[in-house]
Structure formats: structure tokens, C-alpha cells
Amino acid sequence: MTTIHTLGFPRIGKHRELKFALEKFWHGEISADALEQTARDLRAQHWQIERAAGLDYVTVGDFAFYDQMLNHIQLLGCEPERFGFAADTPELDRHFTLARGVASETAACCAGHAHHGSAALEMTKWFDTNYHYLVPEFTDATRFSLASTRLFDQIAEAQALGHPVKVSLIGPLTFLYLGKEKTAGLDRLNLLDALLPVYQTILQKLQSLNVAWVQIDEPILCLDLDARWKAAFAPAYGKLAGTGARILLATYFGALLDNQATTLGLPVAGWHIDGVRAPEQIEPVIAALPSDRVLSLGLIDGRNIWRTDLDRVLGVAQQARARLGDRLWLAPSCSLQHVPVDLSTETAMDAELRSWLAYAVQKLDELGTLKTALDQGNDAAAEALTRSRTAIASRRSSPRVHNPAVAQRLASLPANADQRHSPFKVRQEVQRKRFHLPAYPTTTIGSFPQTKAIRAARAAFKRHEMNEADYVQAMQSEIRLAVEKQIELGLDVLVHGEAERNDMVEYFGEQLAGFAFSQNGWVQSYGSRCVKPPIIYGDVSRPHPMTVQWSSYAQSLTSLPMKGMLTGPVTILQWSFVRDDQPRSATTLQIALAIRDEVVDLEQAGIGIIQIDEPAIREGLPLRRGQWDAYLDWAGRAFRISASGVNDETQIHTHMCYSEFNDILPAIAAMDADVITIETSRSDMELLTGFGKFNYPNEIGPGVYDIHSPNVPETEEMVRLLKKAAEVIPADNLWVNPDCGLKTRGWPETEAALANMVAAAKAMRASA
């Protein structure tokens, strides 16, 4: 019999129940007990879905209130000492304090326990996904211990409901690898020997709870590992082997390649590999698999929403079954947290498009179909296989997918379409004469608070309960308010506030041909932050201007420079569910031409500063360095094509956040934006050091405060960060701005923070 399982299930709930419960808890509207009950209800629902699909085990350990890495920080007893938690501080309170930070003055946390100020844990992207994890911190004082019972409590929940359990853990080497040293000279790999006994204790505890299998995720085995990290796996798993529950070591997001021998040589009971992102590894792994171990093949795409071609995948599974017999397990390629929960909620979606899609629930059903066909024969799964076959054929032949005019434009694109008229130094001089900005010019990243009134008006307009004229008037009123507040605060370069935008990608996708949208296609980005990625199903073009009316109206309210705000082609690609029937580079180029048209129209409307956000440029990097150059070439060219249709006096900005940039600085410089703004406050300007060493040639705005924390930063702290920035970047090239957009914050904290930020810029000017 074929074993089927999942590496993880979306935890947010079919209707984002977890998001809303979290935010009510943070606002003091519900108790901790009520939040815990919501979590229990969701876990029970999700386990029942897994069993109903025929999975042999439910997965326990994939649930988190905020982030699974944060769960492990608490499980492994290595909360950073800098937070100074009192001994009686509840675990849930500590969890959210680690995630969201503490004010700089002594403040009370959620449960009333006082702490001294500490910034939240740094946040960055989980490999090449749009999910953000909280980065473990390691110092000389770091100690490990089994410090939480949450995992074991959830096992008891599942077992009480009658479910067979497989536990999911992040592996010890991946946990250390994805962390950061906060003590000079510390090597986090040297902490492995202290960490392993805790994993041994966990495995022993799992065995005592009658857990037969534990899935230990080591996705770093799909990276380029240096010799020391690679060599650490064998002794580490030698210590873990045989100490408790059987280990299924899981890798995903890429191929093992040079790590295959290391991986298959580990003394574990089985392995999981990604057969979607790296189908080429299936045959060599099967050929090298020890004869007494199991192999879990990830054959259902855990990162995209397209329905599986079950005929094709079944052929792969049947070949594997012929060689492995009952040692074959099947699963999605990775955790399903990267896809929406249930397609059945999409009651308004176009029927043809809907037939092409599969969300998490449907992907588990696809697994069940594969199991039935393998174990009972194709006839037993005939109905499901026929539905799959029909949907795949419909998508391949649909005239909605291809647009000859788009293909013709790409074919006739001039070779210099990605080049500005003049080099940066020439443009810089022209722009300074045009805008006359002071030293340390202040601006924001683009969005301002999305109030209940804004969301209500936008929702009413979408439901056709508000006519277009009234909606435009409502949005103009919000834009006017944002402009007036910025003028009062003394900002130098203004934004219109993006009141009309639901999401920085969805907003543009709604106005571009080749995109479709869901009602409930939500996925978690971090914490309670959920996004609803557009679905790129066909060739992309721009039928009409998308932002010009809003930016033009905002500019009419002031003589100060007003930034036009756009999302860049790579970010639109990365933060969408992308078609898989052509290269990603081709889709990106189509988007770039659409954004280029918008940039040109903004310039013609009198908007002199245009920001093209590319926060996902680093995220799109292939996991293997040998594939970086090809990606950076087409990604950088796509950005330049989007930005290069304007004159020298038009200043192009871009924004990037929550990623490591130092290893791709030449490619970032080659994007040739006049100004780049980046997130740096959580890393205490650490990310900026690389830009200084590289002698980054253009202007740069290092974020001086963390917008993801509700705390209002002090002017003195921002001055300290700006002084650090001025040590590595010429002061003439420095801008002053927050880390990211302000849509998730409230107006009182936004105004207070920006007032302090403007004061910090003035202090820097006075001391120059």
C-alpha cells in the first residue's frame, strides 16, 4: 500500500480565522483562552481534512500563531536574553513580544508583564518564498533546553480525536543555519553539540507518546553548503538515530545535487524530496536509495495553484512504485502553507479558470486519487482522472492564454530598451536642480494607514453598493488627508497614501490583462499578515492607465514633489501565482512592458519622482549560486525596461525589504535606480555595511524604524542609526525613511513616528 501524507497544511483557516483572532487578541478584544480555542478548532478542522482525503497520518507541528521558526526558538529554549523576560511571563506573551518587539521605555506586554525595550526578532524570507520567518539569534549566552510543551499538547489533541500522528520539526542544522550570530567571533555551527541533546529528548518524548514518524525538515540540503556544514550532518544524525521516533528527513524547494550522497548516507528511516521543483533528481535518488528505507516523492506542487496533470504524475508514481513497492510515500512537494486553503470558497470565480486550479484541500484530494490508482488500479480512480484530463486539456487549448499582440511587441523590442538616456551622475545633477531637496531628504515608502473607512468604501465599491463618482470622491478625501498630514509633518517628498489599493500586487493585477483573482485565495506572509496573490494565467498587457489619476490629483494639492507609486515586474511575478507553461523570464518581461507604459504616462502627467518597488528581487534568486547570474540578468533587465522610458530629470526610486542583499550588490547597482530604499532598522544598519563597502554609486534610503512593530521610535534612536549610515554611505546620497509602507499602522502612531523621523533628519542637517 502507498503511504500518503503532507509536510504541512495552511494554518490561517479557510476564512482567515487565525488572522482575525490574532488581531482581536492584540487589540485586547478577546482573551488568550479564546485565541487558544480558535487554534484548537482550526487544528481539528485541518486534521479532519487530511484524514478525509485518505492521508495515512495527520501532521502535527505545522501550526504556529506567528511563525514555525519562532515556535522552535521557544521549544528549544533559546529566546534571546536581551528581551529580559520575567520568570512568570506566559509563553504566549513571550511569543508575540519576540515577534513584535517592545517599546524603548519600560512597557507592559500583552499580559501586563513589564520589559525593557527590545526590537523584534529580525524577519526575512523563507528560502525563495514570500513567507517571512523570524530569525533565531545566537550569542555567547545562548543555551538550549526543552522549554515548551505546546508540541506535545497538540499531539495529545490529535490522538484524542483518533488520528495517527506524524510530527513535523525543523531540523537542527537548518535551525542553526538560518539563524544569526549576535556575538562577534561566534560560529553558530559550534552550537550544534549543545543543541542535539534537546532534539534527542524530543525524539524520546515522541516515542513515549506513540508517535511512529517524525518529519525533520532540512531544506538547507538543497543549498550550496560549505564543507563544514555538509560534514556536520553525519555525526549529528548519528546521534539522533535510534533515540526515538523514526525519522523522515525532508528536503524541498530544489535538488540535492552534490548533497545527495551526504543525505542518503544519513542513518534515518526515509527521505522526502521535491519532485516538482527538481523532477530530474527522482531517478538518481531512487537508484541510490538504501533497500530498507522509504522515499517520499513530492509530486503535487505545494507552491502553486494549478491543477496537477494526474496522468503524467501517475506515470512517474507507477514507475517509482514498481521499484520501491510499499516503501513509496507520496506527498506535496513542500508544506501547503504556500497555497490557499480550499477552492470550494471560490463561488464567484469564472468556471473555466476554476477548473484549472487546486488549493490545499484539492491537492490532498489529488494525493488520494494517486493512492487509489496505485493501490487499486486506474479504473478505481477513473472519474477523478477524467476530470483532471479534461481540465488540463481545457487550459492548454484556451484562447484566453495567448495574445499575439504581446508576442509581437516582445519580438520588436529594441536592444537598448533597458537603458536610461544618461549615466547616473548626469541624471543626479539634473534631478537636484529640478527638486532642490535638502540634505537627508525625508519621504515614506508609499502607503499610509488603511483605516476602517477606507476599507469599507473600497468594499462597498466592489460590491456595487457605491457608484464610481462617490468612490473617487471618498478616495480623494483620503488622499487629501494624507497629503495635508505629510505637509504638516514637514516631509520633503510626498506620496498619495495608496488609499485606493488593497494590495501592492493585487491592485495592479486587477487592471492588467492576463490576470485573474480569487475571493479567498489567501496565504500567510507573516504573523497575521495574509496576501491574496493574483493568478497569472495568460499573456500580460496594460489596457489603460492604472495610477495616473490618483497621483495627478495628489500632485495638484501641493507644490512639493509627489511620488508615483508602482510595483515592479519581478515583485508582481514573485507575489503572484504564475503560469507554468512558459519561462518565468518571459512572463516578467511582459509585465515590465506594462509597467513601462505606466511610468511614461506618469511622467507625461507631471509626476517627477516615480517609485517602482522591487522587494522580491532577492527572493527570486535560485537556491543554487550557479543559477544566479541567469536570473539576475533577466530580472535586472526587466526592471530597467520598466524604468527606462523616461527623461533624465525624472527620478526613479525602488524599494526592497527584509532580505539579504550583500551577495547581489552588483546586480542591484546594475538596476540603476536613482534612489533605493531598503529595510535596515531590525538589523541595526547591518545590511547597509555591504552597500558602503561596495561603494554603491546611487542614492540610498536606509530604513530608520521598523514599521512592523507597533512601537513609536525615539528621535535619538533614529539619529543613532543615521549616524551609523553616514559612516558607510556619503551623506549627500542618504535619504531618511521608514523601513516599509505604513498601511498596517494606525494614524496616531504613524504621525508620532514620522514626526520623530523628520526631527532626526533635521538634527542630522544641523550637525553636518
N, C-alpha and C positions, 0 to 999 in steps of 0.2 A: 504493500500500500504506500502511496505517495503522501508524505507529510507536507502540509501547507501551513504557513504562519506569516505574520507581518512583523517587520522590525519596529514598527511604531504606528500609532493612529493619531489623527489630529485631536488635540486636546481642547480646542476652543468651543466645541459644541456646534451642532447643526445651525443654530440661530445665534451663535456667539454668546452663549450663556455665560461662559467663563469671563469674557471681556467685561460684560455688564456687571457681573457680580464683583469683580476686582475693583472696578471704578466706584461702585457703590460703597465698598468697604473702605477704600482710600478716602472717600468723602465723608465717612462716618455715618452712612445711611443704613448699613447692615452690620451685624456683629461678625466676629471671627467664626462663631459657630455656624452662622448662616452661610458664610463663604465656604467653610469646610463641607457643609451639606450639599451645596451646589457641586463641589468637586466630586463627592461620593456619587451623586446622581449621574454625573457625566461619565465617570469611570464605569459604572454599572451598565449604562446605555451602550458604551463603546465595546465593552466585553461581550455583551449580548449580540451586537452586530457581528463581531468576529466569529462567534460560535455559530450564528445563523448562516454565515457564509460557508461553514464547513471547516473552519480552521481547527487544527488539532490542539492548539494552545492559544490562550489569550496572553497578550503581552502586558506585563506589569513592570512599571519603572519608567514608562514613556510619558507619564503625566507630570506636569510641573505648573505651579502657579505663575511662574515668571520665565524660567529657563532651566533646561536639564543640567547644564554645567553648574549653575547655581545650586541645584539640588545636590550635586556631588560635592561641592565645596562644603555644604553642611553635613552631608553623610560622612565625609572623610575627616571632618573636624578641623578644617584649615581655614576658618574665617579669619580674615586679616586682623591682627591685633590693633591696627590703627583705629578701628571703629569703637574700641573700648566698651564693649557690651558688658553690662552688669550680669552677674551670675543668674539672676532671676528673669532676664529678658526672654520672653517667649520666642520660640523658634520661628514662628510665622512673622513676628515683628522684626526679628533679625533678617529674615529673608528679604523683606521689602526694603529694609534700610540698606542692605548691601546693594540692592538693585537700583535704588532711587536716591541714595545719599542722605546726608544730614546737614542741616543749616550750620553756618560758620559760628554762630553763637550757640551756647548750650540750648538745646531744644528738646521737645518731647516727641517721641516717636509715636507710632500708631496706638500703642497700648499705654502710653504715658510714661515710659521709661526714658530718662534723660541721657543724652550722649553729647559729647563734644563734636564739633564739626568734622565731617569727613566727606570727601567726594565719593560718589557712587563708584562701584567697580567699573573699570573700562569695558566698553562694549565694542565688539567687532563682528564681522561677517563669519558665519559658519561655512568654512571652505568657500565654494563658489556659488553659494545660495544667497537669497535675500533674507534669510533668517539671521538674527543677531544673537550672539551668546555673550554672557558675562565672563570676563577673563579672570581666571584664578591668579592671585598674587602670591609670590613666594619670597620670603625673606630668611635671614639667619634664624629668626624666631619661629619659623613655620614648624608646626608639629602636626602629626596625623593621629586620629583615633576614630573609632566608630561612634559617631556623635548624634545620630538621628535614628529614630525607629519608623519614620514615615514609610520607607520602602516595605518593611516587614508588615506594617499595619495594612498596607494596600494588598499585599499577598493574602493576608487573612480575609480581607474583604472579598477578593476574587474566589478564594476557596470556599468561603461561606455561601457563595452563590452557585457553587457546584462546578466551577471552571477549572480545568487543568491549566497550570501556570508555567509560562516561560518568562524569566526575568530579563530585563534589559539594563545593562550597565555601560557606562563609558569606560573604556579600558584605561589602565594606569599610565601607559605610555602616552596615549592620546591626551589624557588629562594634563599630564606634565608638559607635553609638547605645546599645547595650546595656551598654556599659562605664560606669565612673565615674571622675571626676576626683578625684585624691587630693592635688593641689596647689591651694591657694587661687588663684582667678582664672584657672585653666587652662580653656580651651574645647576639649573633645576633638575637635570638628569641625575645628579648626585643625590637627589631626594628619593629616588626610586626605592632604595633599600628600606627606607623608613616607611614608605607608602605601602609596599607589598603586604606586610603583615595585616593591615586593615582589610585588604582585599581577601586575604586568606580567611580572616574571621567572617567576612560577609559570605563567602562561599560555604563555609562550615555552617553558618546560620541558615542559609538557604537549603542546604541538605537536610538539616534538622526539621525544616518546615515542609519537607517532602516536595521540594521543587526539583524536578528532574533535569531541567536545562536552564542555563544562564547564557544569554546572548551578550558577549562582551565586544563592544564596538571599538575597533582600532582602525578608523579610516585613514590615519596617517600612513598606513601601509600602501596607500595609493599616491603618496607624495615621493619626491626625491629626498630620501633620508641620507644623512651622512653616516659614515661607518660606525660611529659610536652609538647613535640611536638605533641603527639596524642591529648591531651586535647585542643591544640590551634586551631584545625580545626573547631570545632563547633562555637565558638564565631566569628572566622574570617569570615566564610561563612555566619553566621547570619548577619554580617554587609554588606556582598556583595549581599545577596539575595534580589531580588526585586528592586535593584538600577538601573537596565538597562537591557541589552540583557539577554535572557535565558542562563543558564549555563549548559553545558555538561561537567561534571568533568571526566577527562580521566586518567586512570591508565594503566600501561603496564610494560612489562618485568618480570612479576611474578604474584603471587596470593595475594589477600588481606589478607587472613587468619585472624589473630587476629585483623586486622584493618577493617574487613568487617562491623561490627556494626557501627563504627565511620563513615565510608564512606557513608553507606546507610542512616545514620541518618542526613546527611547534607541537608540543605534546597536548593537543586539545582533541576533543571528540569530533569536531567538524568545523567547517568554514562556510561563510556566506560570501559570495562575490557578486558584483554588479554586472549583469549580462545585458543591460540596456545601454549604459554609457560606454561599456567596453565588451561588446559581444565577441571580439577577437580572442579574449582570454579564456573562453569557456573550454575550448578543445584542449589547450595545453594544461589547464588546471585539472581537467578530468583525467588526462593521460598521466599526470604526476600524482594523483590523489592516492594516499595510502589505502590499502584494500579493506581496512576495517573502520574507515571514517565516513561521516556523512558529508554531503555537499549540498548547500542551499544555493540554488540559482535564482538570482533576482531577474525575472523575465517580464515583470509588469512595471511600467515606468512610474516610479514614485515621485517624479518631479514635474510631470506634465499631465495635461488633462485629456489627451487624445485616447480614444478607444484603442485597445490592443488588437492587432491583427492576430486573432487567435489561431487561424490556420497556420500562419508562419511560426508563431511561438510554440504551438503544439508540436510542430515538426522538430523543433530544437529539443523540446522536452522529451519527446519519444526517443530520439537518438540518445539522450542522456540516460533515460530510464533503461534502455537496452543494455547499457554498460554498467549502470550503478544499481539497478534494481531498487529495493526498498531503502537504499542509502541516499536516494534522491529526495531532497526537500525543494519546495518551490515557494517563492515569496516575491513581493515587490522589490525593486532594485535597492530601495533605501526606505527610511521611515516615510509614511504617508503624511506627515505633518506639513509637507510642502505642497499639498493639493487640498482643495476644498473638501467638505465632509460628504455631501450627499446630493447627487444630481436631481433627486426627486423634488427638491425645493425649487427647481427652475421651471416654474409653471408658465412663465411668460416668454420663455426663450423660443426662438424660431425652431420648428420641429426638425427640419433637416439638420441644422447645426447641432441641435441637442443630440441627435442620433450619432454624431461623430465623437461624443465626449464620454468620459468616465471620471467620476470623482472617487474619493476614497472608498465609499461603500461599494460602488460599482467595480472598483478594482479588486476588492476582495471577492466579489461575485465572479469576476473573471478567473481568479485563482481557483475558486470552487469548480468552475467549468473545466479548467485544465485537469484538476484532480479527477473529476468524474470521467473525462475522456481517457485519461491514462489508466485508471484503475478498472473501468467498466467498458471501455471501448467508445469510439466516436458516436455510435448510434445513441448511446445513453445521454449524450450532450448535444444531440443534433439540433435541437431548437435554438439553443444559445449560440452554437457555431454558425447557424444560418443567419441569425441576427447580426452577428459580428461581420460575417462575409458581406451582407447587404450594406451595412454602414461603411465599411472600408471602400467598397466599390463606388458608393454614392459620393464620398469625399474625393476620390481620385478623378471622377468624371465631371464634377460640378463646375459649371461655367462661372460660378462666383469666385473661384480661386485665382484665375489668371486674368490680367489686364494687359492687352498688347501695347497700350499707350505707355504704360510704366516701363515695359521692356524696351521700347524704342528710346525713351528718354535716357535710360541707363546706357544703352548701346552708343548713344551720341554724346555722352558726357565728355567735355574737353579734359585733356590730361592735367591742366593747371586749375581745375575747378576747386581744388582744395588749398589754394594759396591766396593769402591776402595780397593787396597791391604792393605794400612796402613792409620792410622788416620792423620788428617791434620798436626799436629805438626811435625810428622815424615816426611811427604811429603814436608813441608815447608823447613826443613833443607836441604833435598836432592836438592830441586829446587834452593835454594840460592847458594849452592855450584856449581851448574851447570851454572847459569846465571850471577852471580856476578853483580847484579844490584845495583846502588847507592840508597841512601835514597831518598824517594819521586820519584820513577821511573816514567818517563813520557811515555805516549802512547796515541793513539787515539782509538775511538770506532770501527773503521773499514773502513768506506767509505771515499773517497776523492771526490772533485768536479766532477760531471758528466758534462763534457764540451759538447758543440755542436758537436765537432769532435768525441767524444766517442759515443754519441747518434746516430750520422749519420752512423758511422761504424757499430754499432750493428744493426741498422735498415736495412742497406744495406745487411748485412749478413743474416738477417731473410727473406729478400725479394729475396734471392739467387742472389743478384747483386754483391756480393763479395764472393770469394771462401774461404774455411776454412783456407788455409795456409796464405792468406793475412789478414784475420780477426785475426788469432792468432798473426801474426806479429804486427798488429795495437794495439792489447790489450797489448802485451808485451812491446811495446814502451810506452804506458801509465803507465804500472806498473813500468817500469824503471824510468820514470819521477817522479812518486810518491815516490819511494824509494830514489832517489837522493835528492829530496826536504826534506824528513824526515831526512836523514843523515846530510844535510846542516843545518837544524834547530836544530839538536842535540837531537832528540828524542831517548829514550833508547830502547823501544820495538816498532818495526815497523809493519806496515800492508801493504798489497799489493795494497789497494785502491779500490778494487772491481769494476774496470772499466768494466768488462765483465757482471756485474749484473744489470738488470733492476730494480729489487725489491728484498728485502731480503727474501721474501717468494716465490714469483713467480719464481725466479731463481732456487730454489731447486725443487719446484713442477714440473717445466718443465722437470726435469730429474728423477723424481720418477714415478714408475708405480702406477696406481690408481688415477692419477690427470689428469684433462683436463683444457683447457684455452680458454678464450674468446678474441675477438678482442676489444670489447668496454664495458666490464663488470666493468666499473669504479664506484667507490664510494668515497665519500669525507671522508678524515681522519681528516683534519683541514684546515681552510683557503683555499688556492689554492692547497693544497696537496691532490692528489687523488691516490688511490691504485686500483689495478685490482686483486682481490683475486682469487687464484686458486679454482678450483672446485674439491673437493674430492668425487669421485663417486664410488670408489671401493677399494679393499684391497691394501695397500701401501707396496712397496718394492723398493730397490735401485738396478737397473740393472747394474750400473757401477759407478766408482768414479766421483764425481761432481766438486771438487775444487782442487784436488791434483796437477794437472799440473800447475795451476796458483800460488799456494802457493810455490811449489817447485821452480818454475822459480824465484819468488821474493827472496826466501832464497838464491838462487845461486848468487845473486847480492851483498850480504853483509854478514859479519860475525856477525852482530848484530842479536838478536832474532827476528824472523818473526812470527807473529801470524797467525794461520789458522783461518778463519772466517766462522762460521756456524750459522744457525738459529735453535733454539731449537724446540723440538717436540710440546710443548704446544703453542708456538707462531705460528708455522705453522698451527696448528689446529685452533687457535683463529682467525687468519687472513685469513682463507680460508672459502669458503662456504662448509660446512661439510655435509657429508651424514647423513641422519636422520633415517636410517634403522638399526643402531646398536648404542650401547652406545658410547658417545664421548671418554670415557676412553679407549675403545678397539681400536679406530682409533688412538689415541695418542700413544699407545704402539706400534702399527705398525710403526708409524713414528719414534719413539725413536730407534727402532732396525735399521732402515735405516740410521739414523744419527750416531749411534754407529759404523756401518761399515765404515762410512766416517772418523770418529775420529781415528779409528785404522789404516786406510790407511794413514792418515796424519802423525801419529806418525812413522809409518814404513818408510815414505818418509823423515824423519829427522826434521819434524816440532815439536819443543819442547813446544810451547805455543799454545793452541787451545781455541778459544772463542766460546762458544755456547750461543748465545743471547736468552734471555727469557724476553723481555719487556712486554709480555702479561700475565705473570704468575698471577699478581694481577687482571687483567681484567677478567680472567676466573672464579673468585670467584662467587659462587652463591650469590644472593642478601640477602638470609637469613642465619644468622650465624649457625643455626642448621644444615645446609648442607655443611659448610665449610670443616670440617675435612675429609669427604669422598673425596671431590675434591682435597684437598691439599695432601692427601695420594697418590692418583693415579698420580697427576701432578708431585709431587716431585719424585716419583719412576720413572716416565718416563724420567725426566731429568737425574737422576742418572744412569739409564740404558744407556742413550746416552753417558754419560761421563766416565763410569767406566770400559771400556775395555783397558785402558792404564796403563803404569807403573807409579810408584811414581814420577819419575823425570819429567814427562810431566805435565805441569801446565795448569789446566783448569780454564778459565775465563768464566764469564757470565755477561750479561748487562741487566739492567732493567731501564725503564724510565717513567716519567710522571704518577706516581701512588703513592698512599699512601701505605707504607709498614709496618708501625709500628705495626699494628694489626696482621700481619702474620710473624713476625720475626722468631719465632721458626721454621716455615716451610721453610723459606728462608735459615736459618742456616742448616737445615736438607738436603738441596740440596747439600751441601758440596763442592761447587765450591772453588777452591783455592783463586780466586780473583773475587770480584763482583764490577762492576762499575754501578753507579746509577746517575740519574738526581737530582741535588740539588741546582743549582745556582738560579733558579727562586724563590725558597723558602728560599734563603739566608741560606742554610745549615740546615734548619729546619728539613728536612727529616732525616738528619744524626743523630740527637739527639737520636732518638729511638734506632739506632744501638749501640750508645755508652752506653745508659742505659741498654740495653740488654746484653752488653759485647759480641758483635758479635765476634766470635772466629777467623775468617779467614781474609784475607786481603781485602781492600776495596778502591775503587777509586771514591770519590765524585766528580761529575762534577763541574768544576770551572768556566765554562762560558756557556751561552745559545747559542746553535748553530742555534736556530730558529729565532734569531734576526740578522739582517744584521750588527749590530754594532760590532766594534772591541773592545774587553775588554782591560782594562788597567792592567798592571802587578800588580800595587798596589792593585787593587780590588781583583785579584786572590790570592795574598798573604794574604789579609784580610780573604778571605774565607778559605784558607788552615790553617790559624792560628785558626779559629773557629773549623775546623775539628779536628785539633790536640788537642783541648781541650777535645774532647769526644772519639777519637779513638787513640790508641797508634801510635806514629809517625812511628814506624818500620813497621806498617801494612798499611800505607797510600800510595796510588798511586795518580798521577796527570793526569787528562784527561778532555776533553770536556764532556758536558752532553750527546751527542749523535753523530751519524755519520755526516759527513760533505758533503754528496753528493749534498745537495741543495745550498751550498755556492759556491762562486767564489774563484779562486786561490789567488788573491791579499789579500782579507780579511782573507782567511784561513791561509796563510803564516804569515800575521801580527799577527793574534790571537795566533797561535801556537808559534811564536817567543816570544810573551809576556808570554805564559804559561810556556815555558821552562825557561825563566828568573825567573818566580815566583818560580819554583821548585828549581832553583839554589839559590835563595835568602833564601828559607827555609832551604836548606842544610847548607848554610853559617851561619845561625843563630842558628843552632842546637847545 
